[in-house]
Amino acid sequence: MNKFKFAAFAAALSLTAGAAQAEDLVFTLKNGTNSVLNNFYASPVGVDNWEDDIFGRQALGPGESMEITIADGRTVCEYDMRFEFQGDDLDTTTDTQNLCELGEYTIEE
């Protein structure tokens, strides 16, 4: 392979690898509690503030599931998560997960 073809191949390969790292993070969130989950936040580990509520105006009832997509363009996998429930039924819960490897996450009491 001549030098030009090799350089073009290497450049194309590096662009492909970079695009794969910035793909959307998609997983299923299941509410395994007996309470309504009103708010769900996820921020990369090390970010000091919670980002916008992923649910928006939606909520997740007991036993319900929802497909979650985090399309923030970042190339990180480790996210802190915060779950806020309706009323005083359950305390706010937090957890840290590798969302790149997560297919499903169940929040439990």
Backbone as XML, in Angstrom:
<?xml version="1.0"?>
<chain id="A" units="angstrom">
  <residue number="1" name="MET">
    <atom name="N" x="0.868" y="-1.159" z="0.000"/>
    <atom name="CA" x="0.000" y="0.000" z="0.000"/>
    <atom name="C" x="0.917" y="1.224" z="0.000"/>
  </residue>
  <residue number="2" name="ASN">
    <atom name="N" x="0.682" y="2.136" z="-0.943"/>
    <atom name="CA" x="1.554" y="3.312" z="-0.977"/>
    <atom name="C" x="1.202" y="4.249" z="0.185"/>
  </residue>
  <residue number="3" name="LYS">
    <atom name="N" x="2.087" y="5.220" z="0.441"/>
    <atom name="CA" x="1.935" y="6.096" z="1.593"/>
    <atom name="C" x="0.637" y="6.897" z="1.556"/>
  </residue>
  <residue number="4" name="PHE">
    <atom name="N" x="0.213" y="7.364" z="0.374"/>
    <atom name="CA" x="-1.017" y="8.153" z="0.267"/>
    <atom name="C" x="-2.235" y="7.316" z="0.626"/>
  </residue>
  <residue number="5" name="LYS">
    <atom name="N" x="-2.318" y="6.122" z="0.078"/>
    <atom name="CA" x="-3.466" y="5.262" z="0.383"/>
    <atom name="C" x="-3.494" y="4.906" z="1.866"/>
  </residue>
  <residue number="6" name="PHE">
    <atom name="N" x="-2.321" y="4.632" z="2.454"/>
    <atom name="CA" x="-2.264" y="4.289" z="3.871"/>
    <atom name="C" x="-2.725" y="5.463" z="4.729"/>
  </residue>
  <residue number="7" name="ALA">
    <atom name="N" x="-2.273" y="6.674" z="4.387"/>
    <atom name="CA" x="-2.672" y="7.865" z="5.154"/>
    <atom name="C" x="-4.178" y="8.092" z="5.052"/>
  </residue>
  <residue number="8" name="ALA">
    <atom name="N" x="-4.745" y="7.934" z="3.865"/>
    <atom name="CA" x="-6.186" y="8.111" z="3.684"/>
    <atom name="C" x="-6.950" y="7.051" z="4.476"/>
  </residue>
  <residue number="9" name="PHE">
    <atom name="N" x="-6.481" y="5.825" z="4.447"/>
    <atom name="CA" x="-7.108" y="4.740" z="5.194"/>
    <atom name="C" x="-7.045" y="5.017" z="6.690"/>
  </residue>
  <residue number="10" name="ALA">
    <atom name="N" x="-5.884" y="5.449" z="7.188"/>
    <atom name="CA" x="-5.722" y="5.736" z="8.613"/>
    <atom name="C" x="-6.620" y="6.886" z="9.040"/>
  </residue>
  <residue number="11" name="ALA">
    <atom name="N" x="-6.732" y="7.928" z="8.210"/>
    <atom name="CA" x="-7.595" y="9.059" z="8.534"/>
    <atom name="C" x="-9.056" y="8.630" z="8.592"/>
  </residue>
  <residue number="12" name="ALA">
    <atom name="N" x="-9.487" y="7.834" z="7.636"/>
    <atom name="CA" x="-10.870" y="7.360" z="7.616"/>
    <atom name="C" x="-11.151" y="6.490" z="8.835"/>
  </residue>
  <residue number="13" name="LEU">
    <atom name="N" x="-10.206" y="5.647" z="9.194"/>
    <atom name="CA" x="-10.373" y="4.772" z="10.352"/>
    <atom name="C" x="-10.480" y="5.590" z="11.629"/>
  </residue>
  <residue number="14" name="SER">
    <atom name="N" x="-9.652" y="6.618" z="11.780"/>
    <atom name="CA" x="-9.710" y="7.429" z="13.001"/>
    <atom name="C" x="-11.009" y="8.223" z="13.080"/>
  </residue>
  <residue number="15" name="LEU">
    <atom name="N" x="-11.541" y="8.692" z="11.963"/>
    <atom name="CA" x="-12.829" y="9.388" z="11.962"/>
    <atom name="C" x="-13.947" y="8.451" z="12.364"/>
  </residue>
  <residue number="16" name="THR">
    <atom name="N" x="-13.910" y="7.231" z="11.870"/>
    <atom name="CA" x="-14.921" y="6.237" z="12.225"/>
    <atom name="C" x="-14.868" y="5.922" z="13.706"/>
  </residue>
  <residue number="17" name="ALA">
    <atom name="N" x="-13.668" y="5.742" z="14.254"/>
    <atom name="CA" x="-13.527" y="5.432" z="15.675"/>
    <atom name="C" x="-14.015" y="6.602" z="16.520"/>
  </residue>
  <residue number="18" name="GLY">
    <atom name="N" x="-13.728" y="7.833" z="16.130"/>
    <atom name="CA" x="-14.180" y="9.002" z="16.878"/>
    <atom name="C" x="-15.689" y="9.119" z="16.873"/>
  </residue>
  <residue number="19" name="ALA">
    <atom name="N" x="-16.313" y="8.841" z="15.753"/>
    <atom name="CA" x="-17.773" y="8.916" z="15.657"/>
    <atom name="C" x="-18.426" y="7.869" z="16.535"/>
  </residue>
  <residue number="20" name="ALA">
    <atom name="N" x="-17.822" y="6.691" z="16.632"/>
    <atom name="CA" x="-18.399" y="5.626" z="17.446"/>
    <atom name="C" x="-18.389" y="6.005" z="18.920"/>
  </residue>
  <residue number="21" name="GLN">
    <atom name="N" x="-17.403" y="6.752" z="19.367"/>
    <atom name="CA" x="-17.319" y="7.135" z="20.765"/>
    <atom name="C" x="-18.368" y="8.179" z="21.123"/>
  </residue>
  <residue number="22" name="ALA">
    <atom name="N" x="-18.821" y="8.971" z="20.173"/>
    <atom name="CA" x="-19.756" y="10.049" z="20.465"/>
    <atom name="C" x="-21.205" y="9.651" z="20.179"/>
  </residue>
  <residue number="23" name="GLU">
    <atom name="N" x="-21.474" y="8.372" z="20.040"/>
    <atom name="CA" x="-22.833" y="7.932" z="19.761"/>
    <atom name="C" x="-23.738" y="8.194" z="20.959"/>
  </residue>
  <residue number="24" name="ASP">
    <atom name="N" x="-25.034" y="8.290" z="20.697"/>
    <atom name="CA" x="-26.014" y="8.470" z="21.757"/>
    <atom name="C" x="-25.978" y="7.274" z="22.707"/>
  </residue>
  <residue number="25" name="LEU">
    <atom name="N" x="-26.221" y="7.540" z="23.979"/>
    <atom name="CA" x="-26.318" y="6.483" z="24.982"/>
    <atom name="C" x="-27.788" y="6.135" z="25.136"/>
  </residue>
  <residue number="26" name="VAL">
    <atom name="N" x="-28.136" y="4.889" z="24.904"/>
    <atom name="CA" x="-29.535" y="4.461" z="24.941"/>
    <atom name="C" x="-29.656" y="3.268" z="25.881"/>
  </residue>
  <residue number="27" name="PHE">
    <atom name="N" x="-30.618" y="3.346" z="26.798"/>
    <atom name="CA" x="-30.899" y="2.231" z="27.697"/>
    <atom name="C" x="-32.350" y="2.307" z="28.146"/>
  </residue>
  <residue number="28" name="THR">
    <atom name="N" x="-32.842" y="1.232" z="28.728"/>
    <atom name="CA" x="-34.202" y="1.201" z="29.246"/>
    <atom name="C" x="-34.156" y="1.441" z="30.747"/>
  </residue>
  <residue number="29" name="LEU">
    <atom name="N" x="-34.930" y="2.404" z="31.213"/>
    <atom name="CA" x="-35.056" y="2.691" z="32.636"/>
    <atom name="C" x="-36.373" y="2.100" z="33.115"/>
  </residue>
  <residue number="30" name="LYS">
    <atom name="N" x="-36.297" y="1.276" z="34.153"/>
    <atom name="CA" x="-37.498" y="0.654" z="34.711"/>
    <atom name="C" x="-37.673" y="1.126" z="36.148"/>
  </residue>
  <residue number="31" name="ASN">
    <atom name="N" x="-38.906" y="1.497" z="36.478"/>
    <atom name="CA" x="-39.240" y="1.906" z="37.838"/>
    <atom name="C" x="-39.701" y="0.668" z="38.604"/>
  </residue>
  <residue number="32" name="GLY">
    <atom name="N" x="-38.817" y="0.121" z="39.433"/>
    <atom name="CA" x="-39.134" y="-1.057" z="40.233"/>
    <atom name="C" x="-39.616" y="-0.704" z="41.625"/>
  </residue>
  <residue number="33" name="THR">
    <atom name="N" x="-40.034" y="0.551" z="41.825"/>
    <atom name="CA" x="-40.531" y="0.983" z="43.135"/>
    <atom name="C" x="-42.053" y="1.017" z="43.118"/>
  </residue>
  <residue number="34" name="ASN">
    <atom name="N" x="-42.618" y="1.357" z="44.258"/>
    <atom name="CA" x="-44.068" y="1.535" z="44.362"/>
    <atom name="C" x="-44.465" y="3.004" z="44.288"/>
  </residue>
  <residue number="35" name="SER">
    <atom name="N" x="-43.534" y="3.859" z="43.857"/>
    <atom name="CA" x="-43.771" y="5.298" z="43.798"/>
    <atom name="C" x="-43.575" y="5.819" z="42.379"/>
  </residue>
  <residue number="36" name="VAL">
    <atom name="N" x="-44.180" y="6.964" z="42.089"/>
    <atom name="CA" x="-44.028" y="7.604" z="40.783"/>
    <atom name="C" x="-42.675" y="8.315" z="40.754"/>
  </residue>
  <residue number="37" name="LEU">
    <atom name="N" x="-41.906" y="8.046" z="39.717"/>
    <atom name="CA" x="-40.623" y="8.705" z="39.501"/>
    <atom name="C" x="-40.886" y="9.946" z="38.657"/>
  </residue>
  <residue number="38" name="ASN">
    <atom name="N" x="-40.736" y="11.131" z="39.264"/>
    <atom name="CA" x="-41.069" y="12.382" z="38.578"/>
    <atom name="C" x="-39.923" y="12.967" z="37.772"/>
  </residue>
  <residue number="39" name="ASN">
    <atom name="N" x="-38.700" y="12.852" z="38.276"/>
    <atom name="CA" x="-37.560" y="13.494" z="37.627"/>
    <atom name="C" x="-36.383" y="12.537" z="37.554"/>
  </residue>
  <residue number="40" name="PHE">
    <atom name="N" x="-35.663" y="12.615" z="36.432"/>
    <atom name="CA" x="-34.459" y="11.814" z="36.233"/>
    <atom name="C" x="-33.392" y="12.699" z="35.609"/>
  </residue>
  <residue number="41" name="TYR">
    <atom name="N" x="-32.259" y="12.773" z="36.265"/>
    <atom name="CA" x="-31.141" y="13.587" z="35.794"/>
    <atom name="C" x="-29.928" y="12.684" z="35.595"/>
  </residue>
  <residue number="42" name="ALA">
    <atom name="N" x="-29.102" y="13.014" z="34.620"/>
    <atom name="CA" x="-27.847" y="12.304" z="34.402"/>
    <atom name="C" x="-26.800" y="13.320" z="33.961"/>
  </residue>
  <residue number="43" name="SER">
    <atom name="N" x="-25.666" y="13.278" z="34.638"/>
    <atom name="CA" x="-24.554" y="14.174" z="34.309"/>
    <atom name="C" x="-23.272" y="13.361" z="34.339"/>
  </residue>
  <residue number="44" name="PRO">
    <atom name="N" x="-22.339" y="13.654" z="33.457"/>
    <atom name="CA" x="-21.066" y="12.934" z="33.483"/>
    <atom name="C" x="-20.396" y="13.071" z="34.851"/>
  </residue>
  <residue number="45" name="VAL">
    <atom name="N" x="-19.744" y="12.006" z="35.288"/>
    <atom name="CA" x="-19.002" y="12.042" z="36.542"/>
    <atom name="C" x="-18.020" y="13.210" z="36.485"/>
  </residue>
  <residue number="46" name="GLY">
    <atom name="N" x="-17.955" y="13.976" z="37.553"/>
    <atom name="CA" x="-17.048" y="15.116" z="37.611"/>
    <atom name="C" x="-17.696" y="16.443" z="37.281"/>
  </residue>
  <residue number="47" name="VAL">
    <atom name="N" x="-18.916" y="16.417" z="36.721"/>
    <atom name="CA" x="-19.648" y="17.651" z="36.461"/>
    <atom name="C" x="-20.359" y="18.025" z="37.764"/>
  </residue>
  <residue number="48" name="ASP">
    <atom name="N" x="-20.187" y="19.249" z="38.210"/>
    <atom name="CA" x="-20.688" y="19.650" z="39.528"/>
    <atom name="C" x="-22.185" y="19.907" z="39.597"/>
  </residue>
  <residue number="49" name="ASN">
    <atom name="N" x="-22.829" y="20.184" z="38.476"/>
    <atom name="CA" x="-24.255" y="20.506" z="38.469"/>
    <atom name="C" x="-25.033" y="19.440" z="37.712"/>
  </residue>
  <residue number="50" name="TRP">
    <atom name="N" x="-26.286" y="19.232" z="38.142"/>
    <atom name="CA" x="-27.161" y="18.328" z="37.405"/>
    <atom name="C" x="-27.618" y="19.019" z="36.139"/>
  </residue>
  <residue number="51" name="GLU">
    <atom name="N" x="-27.688" y="18.265" z="35.067"/>
    <atom name="CA" x="-28.171" y="18.821" z="33.809"/>
    <atom name="C" x="-29.693" y="18.748" z="33.793"/>
  </residue>
  <residue number="52" name="ASP">
    <atom name="N" x="-30.330" y="19.114" z="32.690"/>
    <atom name="CA" x="-31.792" y="19.173" z="32.612"/>
    <atom name="C" x="-32.441" y="17.829" z="32.929"/>
  </residue>
  <residue number="53" name="ASP">
    <atom name="N" x="-33.654" y="17.909" z="33.470"/>
    <atom name="CA" x="-34.457" y="16.716" z="33.742"/>
    <atom name="C" x="-34.731" y="16.000" z="32.418"/>
  </residue>
  <residue number="54" name="ILE">
    <atom name="N" x="-34.326" y="14.761" z="32.331"/>
    <atom name="CA" x="-34.487" y="13.989" z="31.096"/>
    <atom name="C" x="-35.963" y="13.710" z="30.811"/>
  </residue>
  <residue number="55" name="PHE">
    <atom name="N" x="-36.770" y="13.570" z="31.854"/>
    <atom name="CA" x="-38.195" y="13.278" z="31.670"/>
    <atom name="C" x="-38.967" y="14.465" z="31.100"/>
  </residue>
  <residue number="56" name="GLY">
    <atom name="N" x="-38.522" y="15.670" z="31.373"/>
    <atom name="CA" x="-39.313" y="16.823" z="30.956"/>
    <atom name="C" x="-40.624" y="16.834" z="31.711"/>
  </residue>
  <residue number="57" name="ARG">
    <atom name="N" x="-41.718" y="16.739" z="30.999"/>
    <atom name="CA" x="-43.047" y="16.745" z="31.639"/>
    <atom name="C" x="-43.588" y="15.342" z="31.876"/>
  </residue>
  <residue number="58" name="GLN">
    <atom name="N" x="-42.828" y="14.340" z="31.562"/>
    <atom name="CA" x="-43.272" y="12.959" z="31.746"/>
    <atom name="C" x="-42.938" y="12.477" z="33.152"/>
  </residue>
  <residue number="59" name="ALA">
    <atom name="N" x="-43.508" y="11.354" z="33.515"/>
    <atom name="CA" x="-43.205" y="10.669" z="34.771"/>
    <atom name="C" x="-43.208" y="9.175" z="34.481"/>
  </residue>
  <residue number="60" name="LEU">
    <atom name="N" x="-42.650" y="8.415" z="35.398"/>
    <atom name="CA" x="-42.573" y="6.963" z="35.222"/>
    <atom name="C" x="-43.228" y="6.299" z="36.424"/>
  </residue>
  <residue number="61" name="GLY">
    <atom name="N" x="-44.391" y="5.694" z="36.172"/>
    <atom name="CA" x="-45.139" y="5.055" z="37.243"/>
    <atom name="C" x="-44.507" y="3.760" z="37.699"/>
  </residue>
  <residue number="62" name="PRO">
    <atom name="N" x="-44.978" y="3.240" z="38.838"/>
    <atom name="CA" x="-44.470" y="1.968" z="39.347"/>
    <atom name="C" x="-44.605" y="0.855" z="38.304"/>
  </residue>
  <residue number="63" name="GLY">
    <atom name="N" x="-43.522" y="0.116" z="38.094"/>
    <atom name="CA" x="-43.533" y="-0.999" z="37.152"/>
    <atom name="C" x="-43.388" y="-0.600" z="35.693"/>
  </residue>
  <residue number="64" name="GLU">
    <atom name="N" x="-43.406" y="0.694" z="35.386"/>
    <atom name="CA" x="-43.296" y="1.144" z="33.998"/>
    <atom name="C" x="-41.839" y="1.241" z="33.564"/>
  </residue>
  <residue number="65" name="SER">
    <atom name="N" x="-41.634" y="1.179" z="32.252"/>
    <atom name="CA" x="-40.312" y="1.312" z="31.649"/>
    <atom name="C" x="-40.344" y="2.399" z="30.593"/>
  </residue>
  <residue number="66" name="MET">
    <atom name="N" x="-39.165" y="2.980" z="30.341"/>
    <atom name="CA" x="-39.047" y="4.023" z="29.333"/>
    <atom name="C" x="-37.659" y="3.920" z="28.700"/>
  </residue>
  <residue number="67" name="GLU">
    <atom name="N" x="-37.600" y="4.067" z="27.388"/>
    <atom name="CA" x="-36.307" y="4.115" z="26.724"/>
    <atom name="C" x="-35.715" y="5.509" z="26.914"/>
  </residue>
  <residue number="68" name="ILE">
    <atom name="N" x="-34.500" y="5.555" z="27.413"/>
    <atom name="CA" x="-33.804" y="6.813" z="27.684"/>
    <atom name="C" x="-32.698" y="6.985" z="26.655"/>
  </residue>
  <residue number="69" name="THR">
    <atom name="N" x="-32.607" y="8.152" z="26.062"/>
    <atom name="CA" x="-31.521" y="8.486" z="25.144"/>
    <atom name="C" x="-30.813" y="9.722" z="25.666"/>
  </residue>
  <residue number="70" name="ILE">
    <atom name="N" x="-29.505" y="9.599" z="25.864"/>
    <atom name="CA" x="-28.689" y="10.740" z="26.243"/>
    <atom name="C" x="-27.848" y="11.084" z="25.024"/>
  </residue>
  <residue number="71" name="ALA">
    <atom name="N" x="-28.209" y="12.175" z="24.388"/>
    <atom name="CA" x="-27.553" y="12.606" z="23.147"/>
    <atom name="C" x="-26.844" y="13.928" z="23.400"/>
  </residue>
  <residue number="72" name="ASP">
    <atom name="N" x="-25.854" y="13.883" z="24.287"/>
    <atom name="CA" x="-25.167" y="15.121" z="24.652"/>
    <atom name="C" x="-23.869" y="15.341" z="23.879"/>
  </residue>
  <residue number="73" name="GLY">
    <atom name="N" x="-23.533" y="14.419" z="22.978"/>
    <atom name="CA" x="-22.343" y="14.579" z="22.151"/>
    <atom name="C" x="-21.033" y="14.319" z="22.875"/>
  </residue>
  <residue number="74" name="ARG">
    <atom name="N" x="-21.109" y="13.932" z="24.125"/>
    <atom name="CA" x="-19.890" y="13.663" z="24.882"/>
    <atom name="C" x="-19.340" y="12.277" z="24.551"/>
  </residue>
  <residue number="75" name="THR">
    <atom name="N" x="-18.092" y="12.077" z="24.892"/>
    <atom name="CA" x="-17.448" y="10.784" z="24.631"/>
    <atom name="C" x="-17.139" y="10.057" z="25.933"/>
  </residue>
  <residue number="76" name="VAL">
    <atom name="N" x="-17.912" y="10.323" z="26.978"/>
    <atom name="CA" x="-17.727" y="9.667" z="28.269"/>
    <atom name="C" x="-18.808" y="8.619" z="28.473"/>
  </residue>
  <residue number="77" name="CYS">
    <atom name="N" x="-18.534" y="7.680" z="29.360"/>
    <atom name="CA" x="-19.501" y="6.617" z="29.648"/>
    <atom name="C" x="-20.020" y="6.663" z="31.081"/>
  </residue>
  <residue number="78" name="GLU">
    <atom name="N" x="-19.201" y="7.138" z="32.010"/>
    <atom name="CA" x="-19.568" y="7.161" z="33.421"/>
    <atom name="C" x="-20.449" y="8.376" z="33.727"/>
  </residue>
  <residue number="79" name="TYR">
    <atom name="N" x="-21.668" y="8.108" z="34.176"/>
    <atom name="CA" x="-22.626" y="9.165" z="34.496"/>
    <atom name="C" x="-23.149" y="8.986" z="35.918"/>
  </residue>
  <residue number="80" name="ASP">
    <atom name="N" x="-23.314" y="10.122" z="36.599"/>
    <atom name="CA" x="-24.050" y="10.151" z="37.857"/>
    <atom name="C" x="-25.515" y="10.297" z="37.494"/>
  </residue>
  <residue number="81" name="MET">
    <atom name="N" x="-26.377" y="9.599" z="38.226"/>
    <atom name="CA" x="-27.812" y="9.669" z="37.971"/>
    <atom name="C" x="-28.524" y="10.077" z="39.254"/>
  </residue>
  <residue number="82" name="ARG">
    <atom name="N" x="-29.598" y="10.856" z="39.096"/>
    <atom name="CA" x="-30.395" y="11.316" z="40.234"/>
    <atom name="C" x="-31.865" y="11.037" z="39.932"/>
  </residue>
  <residue number="83" name="PHE">
    <atom name="N" x="-32.544" y="10.431" z="40.899"/>
    <atom name="CA" x="-33.946" y="10.050" z="40.749"/>
    <atom name="C" x="-34.755" y="10.754" z="41.829"/>
  </residue>
  <residue number="84" name="GLU">
    <atom name="N" x="-35.797" y="11.484" z="41.422"/>
    <atom name="CA" x="-36.663" y="12.182" z="42.369"/>
    <atom name="C" x="-38.083" y="11.635" z="42.243"/>
  </residue>
  <residue number="85" name="PHE">
    <atom name="N" x="-38.650" y="11.289" z="43.397"/>
    <atom name="CA" x="-39.969" y="10.660" z="43.416"/>
    <atom name="C" x="-41.040" y="11.644" z="43.840"/>
  </residue>
  <residue number="86" name="GLN">
    <atom name="N" x="-42.288" y="11.301" z="43.494"/>
    <atom name="CA" x="-43.443" y="12.139" z="43.810"/>
    <atom name="C" x="-43.658" y="12.176" z="45.320"/>
  </residue>
  <residue number="87" name="GLY">
    <atom name="N" x="-43.939" y="13.373" z="45.828"/>
    <atom name="CA" x="-44.257" y="13.519" z="47.249"/>
    <atom name="C" x="-43.111" y="13.076" z="48.140"/>
  </residue>
  <residue number="88" name="ASP">
    <atom name="N" x="-43.473" y="12.547" z="49.286"/>
    <atom name="CA" x="-42.481" y="12.096" z="50.259"/>
    <atom name="C" x="-42.388" y="10.575" z="50.306"/>
  </residue>
  <residue number="89" name="ASP">
    <atom name="N" x="-42.868" y="9.905" z="49.246"/>
    <atom name="CA" x="-42.889" y="8.449" z="49.249"/>
    <atom name="C" x="-41.490" y="7.852" z="49.418"/>
  </residue>
  <residue number="90" name="LEU">
    <atom name="N" x="-40.535" y="8.343" z="48.642"/>
    <atom name="CA" x="-39.155" y="7.855" z="48.695"/>
    <atom name="C" x="-38.206" y="9.033" z="48.670"/>
  </residue>
  <residue number="91" name="ASP">
    <atom name="N" x="-37.062" y="8.874" z="49.307"/>
    <atom name="CA" x="-36.038" y="9.907" z="49.259"/>
    <atom name="C" x="-35.411" y="9.947" z="47.876"/>
  </residue>
  <residue number="92" name="THR">
    <atom name="N" x="-34.841" y="11.093" z="47.534"/>
    <atom name="CA" x="-34.075" y="11.216" z="46.302"/>
    <atom name="C" x="-32.943" y="10.202" z="46.337"/>
  </residue>
  <residue number="93" name="THR">
    <atom name="N" x="-32.724" y="9.529" z="45.225"/>
    <atom name="CA" x="-31.711" y="8.484" z="45.130"/>
    <atom name="C" x="-30.702" y="8.847" z="44.057"/>
  </residue>
  <residue number="94" name="THR">
    <atom name="N" x="-29.435" y="8.530" z="44.295"/>
    <atom name="CA" x="-28.402" y="8.764" z="43.285"/>
    <atom name="C" x="-27.614" y="7.476" z="43.068"/>
  </residue>
  <residue number="95" name="ASP">
    <atom name="N" x="-26.994" y="7.379" z="41.903"/>
    <atom name="CA" x="-26.179" y="6.217" z="41.551"/>
    <atom name="C" x="-25.223" y="6.637" z="40.442"/>
  </residue>
  <residue number="96" name="THR">
    <atom name="N" x="-24.159" y="5.877" z="40.247"/>
    <atom name="CA" x="-23.209" y="6.101" z="39.161"/>
    <atom name="C" x="-23.113" y="4.823" z="38.354"/>
  </residue>
  <residue number="97" name="GLN">
    <atom name="N" x="-23.217" y="4.946" z="37.020"/>
    <atom name="CA" x="-23.172" y="3.779" z="36.141"/>
    <atom name="C" x="-22.391" y="4.085" z="34.877"/>
  </residue>
  <residue number="98" name="ASN">
    <atom name="N" x="-21.875" y="3.028" z="34.250"/>
    <atom name="CA" x="-21.276" y="3.124" z="32.919"/>
    <atom name="C" x="-22.426" y="2.959" z="31.930"/>
  </residue>
  <residue number="99" name="LEU">
    <atom name="N" x="-22.891" y="4.048" z="31.353"/>
    <atom name="CA" x="-24.064" y="3.993" z="30.476"/>
    <atom name="C" x="-23.743" y="3.423" z="29.103"/>
  </residue>
  <residue number="100" name="CYS">
    <atom name="N" x="-22.469" y="3.326" z="28.745"/>
    <atom name="CA" x="-22.098" y="2.716" z="27.460"/>
    <atom name="C" x="-22.360" y="1.212" z="27.483"/>
  </residue>
  <residue number="101" name="GLU">
    <atom name="N" x="-22.275" y="0.612" z="28.661"/>
    <atom name="CA" x="-22.435" y="-0.833" z="28.789"/>
    <atom name="C" x="-23.811" y="-1.226" z="29.318"/>
  </residue>
  <residue number="102" name="LEU">
    <atom name="N" x="-24.635" y="-0.247" z="29.637"/>
    <atom name="CA" x="-25.906" y="-0.498" z="30.291"/>
    <atom name="C" x="-27.011" y="-0.706" z="29.274"/>
  </residue>
  <residue number="103" name="GLY">
    <atom name="N" x="-27.683" y="-1.832" z="29.312"/>
    <atom name="CA" x="-28.819" y="-2.059" z="28.432"/>
    <atom name="C" x="-30.126" y="-1.729" z="29.121"/>
  </residue>
  <residue number="104" name="GLU">
    <atom name="N" x="-30.155" y="-1.983" z="30.448"/>
    <atom name="CA" x="-31.346" y="-1.727" z="31.243"/>
    <atom name="C" x="-30.923" y="-1.376" z="32.654"/>
  </residue>
  <residue number="105" name="TYR">
    <atom name="N" x="-31.663" y="-0.457" z="33.260"/>
    <atom name="CA" x="-31.407" y="-0.078" z="34.645"/>
    <atom name="C" x="-32.735" y="-0.050" z="35.366"/>
  </residue>
  <residue number="106" name="THR">
    <atom name="N" x="-32.813" y="-0.725" z="36.519"/>
    <atom name="CA" x="-34.029" y="-0.731" z="37.331"/>
    <atom name="C" x="-33.749" y="0.007" z="38.622"/>
  </residue>
  <residue number="107" name="ILE">
    <atom name="N" x="-34.526" y="1.045" z="38.874"/>
    <atom name="CA" x="-34.438" y="1.748" z="40.151"/>
    <atom name="C" x="-35.343" y="1.028" z="41.139"/>
  </residue>
  <residue number="108" name="GLU">
    <atom name="N" x="-34.799" y="0.684" z="42.308"/>
    <atom name="CA" x="-35.560" y="-0.069" z="43.303"/>
    <atom name="C" x="-35.533" y="0.653" z="44.636"/>
  </residue>
  <residue number="109" name="GLU">
    <atom name="N" x="-36.478" y="0.300" z="45.484"/>
    <atom name="CA" x="-36.551" y="0.917" z="46.819"/>
    <atom name="C" x="-35.442" y="0.407" z="47.693"/>
  </residue>
</chain>
